[in-house]
Amino acid sequence: MDLVKNGILLSKNSVNNLFGQREPWQVASITASSVLTSIWLWNFLFQDENLFENEVIENTKSEKYVVELPQQGISRDELIKTVNRYLNLGKYNWKEGFISGAIYYYDEELIKLLTEVYGLASYTNPLHSDIFPGICKMEAEVVRLVVNLFHGNSNGCGTMTSGGTESIVMACKAYRDFGRNECGIKKGEIIVPRSAHPAFDKAASYFGIKIIHISLNPDTYTVNLKKMENAITKNTIMLVGSFPNFPYGTSDDIEAISALGLKYNIPVHVDCCLGGFIAAFMPQAGFQLPPFDFNLPGVTSISADTHKYGYSPKGSSVILYSDKKYRHNQYYVCTEWPGGHYGSPTVSGSRSGGIIAACWATLMYFGMNGYITSTKEVMNTKIFIEEQLRSMKGIFIFGKPTTSVIAIGSDDFNIYRLSDALNSRGWNLNTLQFPIGIHICITHLHTKPGVASLFIEDLRQELIEILKTPNVELTGKMAMYGMSATLPDRTIVGDITRYFIDAMYYTPK
């Protein structure tokens, strides 16, 4: 009954959101398409109670759920066995490179080292700097060496964070407060490319910042610089460029955005979360890049994920600034608490010293030469895959990928069919929308012998079959993705996403 009630409410909200200032004929037209599509999606999602929960149940059916503390503690051996079983519940062979992104490096020797390092530092917390000065030293060294990698000067600074999203959120918070405290801007605005990571939207939602999305050039899939400049107002507190962006792997013209920042005296943030630890080593690895970092005088901050191509364990990233005046506005300080003076550099108060130590150890383990070698291997694999894909009829590549992401589209058939077909062969790619596409993010796992060639051969075979019947409609989950991309109102898509997240927390009733 709740599902029926929610479905009716969802359709009602969807309709109400659409019709604000519409003409009668527009109301009729949108009603026919949007409501029917909404009902189709709802029926598909809940045809068997809940599609997302059913997937979770299927994936975990071999294990009982533990919903109460055991009366007696479980032995070490039994715990390790259980953890290993849980970790093997997924259906994708990620250790052999069958997924896009997600896992960027896997090596048993490195894992043993980092497990030991994390164990040594697992109970440490940089919040207590007087108790754990060594952990604070490690974080400071990580920040300084990454500042140097991105050509910052002696004024360059930053902090570690829990990941790319927090790095971006912290930059937005810093510029909101800088604009308010130093420039008198009460209602700050940030200008981002349409392809920028949704972490910017999250920050805008959290901090009450107006976010302005700028469309992309249809040929290059990079931000339209003229439209970006036209969007600048007296309330603009930050301009954003991606190097590269997540959907297409293309990079915005950071040099031009930097020039806009200087022209209008606006801070410029470069999001290097995805490919920063590839881009930083590409020149030494023999691959040329346009300028994108602190070498450009208008660039005032950079976000880069150490837990992607820096190959450290998940939960680490860095946010860097060209000057301490920006970082000071990132901090939160409370001087009126009875418990004493309180200050923290990021969202979290307590932070894992184990993650900081493991990140530091990873950087020390690889060293400059290790990262240059890895960059060569990843980029050579990316070039091989891109060249092979460009030679195939029926598909195209979005723009010119800068680092490790290759996005694929088609003018001949629904590209989601190719994603579905590859999934049946064990490959897990990312789906895109507006326009629809799929992408593969090349990681070090794809550089293993035979992996890239197998991917190309599997894709080629599936493409041949699809092109025999290019007009076949989508079925199953891909049909849902296809339908959701056509809805003019995004309310129902948002609600479906919430049900997906709910399913991640499923336990039996």
N, C-alpha and C positions, 0 to 999 in steps of 0.2 A: 504494500500500500504506500509506503514511504517513497518507493521508486516512482510510482504513478504521480504522486503529489509533487515530487521534485521535478519530474518531467514536465508537468503542466506549468509549474512555476518558472522553469527554465525557458519554456517557449514564450511565456508571458513577458519575462524580462527581456528576452531577445527581441521581441516585437516592439516593446516600449522603447528600447534603446535605439532602434532603427528609425522611428517615425517622427522624432522631434519636430523638425521644421519641413517635412516633406509635403509635396503636392499630392492631391488625391490619386492621380494616376500612378505616381511613384509608390504610394502605399499599396495599391493593388498589385503592382508588379513585384515588389519586394516581398509582399506577403506570400504570393504563390511560390516563389523560389525558396525564400529563406526558411519559412515555417516548415515546408515539406522536407527540406534538407535537414532541418533540426530534428524533426520527428524520425526521419530515417536513421540519423546518427544515434539518436537516443535508443531506438529499438534495436539497432545493431549492438550497441554497447551493452544493453541489459537483456539481450535475448535469452541468456542463460544466467540470470541473476546479475552477474557483473563480469564482463570480459576480462578486466584487469585482475580481479581477484582470482578468477579461474586460472589465469596464467601462473600466478604465484602458487596456487594450490598444486598445479601440475608440476611446477619446477621443484617443489619442496615435498612432494608426496612420499618420498622415501624416508623422511625424518619426522619424528614426533616434535610437537611444539612444547617448549618449556615455558610455562606461564606462572609458575610459583617457584620460590627458592627451594632447592633440595634440602631435606631435613639434615642430612650430613653432607659435608663438602665432598666434591668429586676428586678423585686422584689425578695426579699429573698425567699419567699415561692415558687415562680415559678422556681427559680434557683435550689432549693433543689429537687423539683419534677423532673426537667429535668435531673439533675445529677443521681438521682436514676433510672430513665428510661434508661439512657445511660449505667449504670453499670449492668443492667439486660438484655442487648442485647445478651450476650453470651449464648451458648446452654448447657454448662457443669455445673453440680450442684457441684461447687467446695466447697461450704460451708459444704457439706456432705461427702467430701473426695473422690470424683470420679475422681480426677486428680492425676498425678504423680508429686511430688515436687510442685514448683511454690508458693503455699500458705502453709506455714509451721505451722501456728497457727492461730486460729480464736476464739476470745472470746469477747463478747460484753462489759464486764466490762473493760477489758484491752483497747479496742478501745476507750471507753469514756475517760479513763485516758489519753491516748496518744493524743487524739484529743485536750483535754484541754491543755496538756503540749505543743504540737506543736503550738497551738494558742497563748500561752503566748510568745513563742520564734520565731514566724513565720517571723518577720521582722529583726531578728538579723543576724549578719554575723561575723564569727571569723576573717575575714580579718581585721576588725577594732577592734583589741584586746584591744585598749585603751578605746573604747566605750562599749564593751561587754566582760569584763574580766571573767564574770561568765560562758559564753559559752565556752571560752577557758579552763576554769577550768574543765568543764564537759568533754570536749574532752580529756584533759590530764588524767583525772581519768579513762575514758573508756580505753584508751591505757594502762595505768599502771596496771589496774586490769586484762586485758586480757594477758598482758605480764606475770603476776603472774600465771594466769591459765595455761599458757604453760611453766611454770618453768623457766622463764627468771630471770637473776640476776639484781643487781642494775644498771648495764650498759644497760639493755634492754630498748628499746624505740620503737617509731613508730608514725604513724599518722592514723587518720580516713580517709576513702575514700568514694566514692559514690557507691562502690560495688566491687565484686570480680575481675572483669576485670581491674578496675583502680588500685586495690591493686597489681595485677600481673604486670601490665604495669609499675607501679612505681618501683617495685623491679628490673625489667629489666633495667629501666633507671638508677637506682642507681648503678647497677653493671657495666653497660656500662661506666658510668662516673668514677666509682671507678677504673675500669681496665685501663682506659685511663689516669686518673690523678695520680694514685698511682703505677701502674704497667707498664705504657708505652705501653699498648695494644691499637693499633689504630683501628683494625678491630676485634671487639669482637665476640665471638661465645658462644651460649648457647646450652646446651645438655639437651634434654627433652625426656621423654617417648612418644611413639606414642599416648598414651591415654591422654596425658596432655591437659589441656584446651586450646582452640584456642586463648585465650588471650595472650599466649606466642608468637604465630604467629603474632598476631596483633601488639604486642610490637616490634617484630623483623622488621615488615614492617614499622612501624612508625619511628623507631630509627636507621635503617640501620644496624641491627645486623644479623649475620648469625645464622640460627637456624638448629640444627641437630636433627632429630627424630630417636629415638632408638626403635627397634621392641620389642614386648612383648614376654615373654615365653608363648608358646601355651597352656600350661596346667594351669598355674596360672593367666594369664593375668596381669602380673606385668612386670616391665621393665627388660630386659636382662642386667644384671650388667656387664658381660664380654664385651659385645658390647659397653656399656656406657664407660667403662674404655678405650677401644681401640679407642674411638672417641675423647678422650681428646688430645688437642694440646696446644702449647704455647699461643694460642689466646683464650682459654676457659675462660670465665669470670663467668660462673654460671652453676651448676648442679641442676637439678630439680627432685623432687619426689612428687607424689601425695598421700595424705592420707585422704580420698580415692580418686580415679579418678572418673570422672563423668560417663563414659559409663558403666562400669562394677561394680563399687562399691568396687573393689579390691584395695589394698594398696601396693605401692612399698616398697621395703626393705630400709627404711629410715636409719636404723643403718648402713647398708653397704654403702649407698650413702654418709652418713656423713663421714665414714672412707675414702672413695675416696677423699672427699673434704679436709680432713686433710693431706692425703698422697701427694696430688698435690697442696696444698695450694690454693684451689678454693672455693669460697663461695657456700653454698648449700641452696637452697630455697625449703621449703616444702609448697605445696599448700594444705591448709586445708579449702579452701573456702566453699566447700560443707558440709563436715562433722565435721569441727573443733569444733563446739559447741555441738556435740554429743561426739566426742572422748575425749574432755577435761574432761567430767564428767563420762565417762564409768567406770574407776577404782572405783570411789566412789559409783557407781551404781551397782557394783558387776560383771563387765565384764572386762576381762583381755585384754590388748593390748600390742603389742611390742612397744618399745620406738620410738618416732617420733618427739619430740619437742626439746626445748632448753636444755633438759637434755642431749642431744647428743652434744658433743663439736664441731662437724663439722657443725651443723645447724646454719646458720647465719641469716635466715629470714623465716617468716611464714606469709601466708595470710589466713585470716579467716573471714567469713561473719557473722556479727551480725544480718543481716536481713534474715538469713535462720534459723538455730536452736537456734540462740540468740533471735529470735521472735520479733525483733524490726521492725519498718516499713521499706518498701523498700527504698533503697538509702544509706545504711550504711554498711561498712566493715572496717577491720583494716589491715594494713601492719605493721609487727613487725620486728625489727632487734635486733641482739645480741649486737650491739655496735653503738654508735652515728656516727662513721666514715662512716658507710654505709648510714645512714639516711641523713647525710649532702650532700651526692651525689644524693639524691632523690630531694632535693630542687632545685627550680629555683630562681636565684638571678640576678637582673639587677641593676647596680650602675650608669649607664650613662643616665638615663631617666630624662628629664627636670621636670617631675612631682615628682621627689624625688627618694629615694632608694626604690626599689620594690623587694619583695621576697614572694614566696608562697610555701607551703609544697607539694602540689599535682598539678595535671593538672589545676584544677579550681582555679581562683582567688577568687572571691566571692563564698562562700559556705553557705548552708542553716543551720543556727543555730537551726532552728526548728527540723531538722532531727537529729542533734547531741543531742539536749535536749531529744527528744523522745527515742533515743537509750539509753542514760544514764538512763532515767526513766524506760525503760524496764528491764535493768540489775538490777536496784535497786528493782523493783517490784518482780521479780522472786527470786533473791537471790540464794545462793548456793543450798539450799534445794529444791527450786522450780525447778532448772535445773536438779538436780539429779533425782527427781521424774519424770520429763518429759522424761529424757533419759531412765529410766527404762521402761516407758510406750511405747516409740517408739521402743526400742530394743526388748522388749518382743513381740510386734506386728510383727516386722521384722522376728524374729525367727519363729513365728507361720507360717507366710506366706511362708518363705523359706522352712520349713519342709514339708508343704503341697505340694508345687511345686515340690520338689525333689521326692515325692512319686508318681508323675504322669508319666505315660508312654507317650512317644512322644515328650517330651521336656527335656531340661537340663539347669543347672545354670552355668553361666560363672564363673569359679574360686571360691574363697571363699570370699563373701562380708564381708567387715570389719564393716561398720556402718549401713547405712539405705537404700542402693541401692541394688536391686536384678535384675540382667540381665538374660534374658531367651532366649534360642535358641532352634533349632530343627534340627535333622538330617533326619527327616521323611517328612517334609513339609515346605513350605515357611512361616517363622514365622510372616511375615507381615500379613498373613491371620488372625492370632490370634489377632493381634492388631486391624485389621479392624472389626473383629467380636465383640471384646470387646467395640470398639467405638460405635457400633450400640446399645449396652446396656448402653451407657452413660459414659463409662470409657475412660479416655484420658491418654495414656502411651507414653513414648518416644521411637522413633525408632532409631536403631543403624545401622552402616554399617562397612564393612571390619573387621570381617564378619557381616552379617546382624543379627539383634537381636532386642529385645525390653526390656525396663526396667521400673520398678516401683520404685520411690523414696518414701519411707515411711515417712510420716509426722505425726504430732500430730493429724491431722484430721482423720487419719486412725485408731487411737486408740479408737475412739468413739465406743460404743457398737454396734456390728453387722456389721460394715463397712468391716473389714478384712474378716469375714466369707462370706459376700455377694460377695466380690471380688473373693474369692477362688471358690465359688459355680458357679458364672457366668463363670469364666475361665474354670472350669472343664466341664461344659455343652457345651461350645463352642469347647473345645478341642475334646470332644467325637464326635461331628458332623464333625469336620475337618478331623479327622483320618479315617472317613468312606470314604472320597475321598481325600487322601493326595496329589494327583498330579494335582488338579485343579489349573489353572493359576490365577494370580492376575488380578483384574479389578480395574477401577477407579483410584483414587489418589495413592493407594498403588502400582498399576502397574507402575506409574511414578517413585515412590521411588525405586522400584525394578529395573527398567530399568536404572535409573541414577547411581545405585551402580555398574552396569556392565561396564560403560564407562571407557576405559583406559585413555582418556583425560578428564580433569575435567573442561575445559573451559566452555562447555555448561552448566554444573551443576552450575558453578559460576554465569553465566548469568541468569539462571532460578531463582537462589536465589535473584539476584538483582530485578527481576520482582516481586518476592514475597514481598520484602521490599517496592518496589514502591506501591504495592497495599495497604500497611498499611497507605499510605498518600492519598488514593483515596478521591476525592470529585467530584461531578458531573460537567461536562463541561458546 
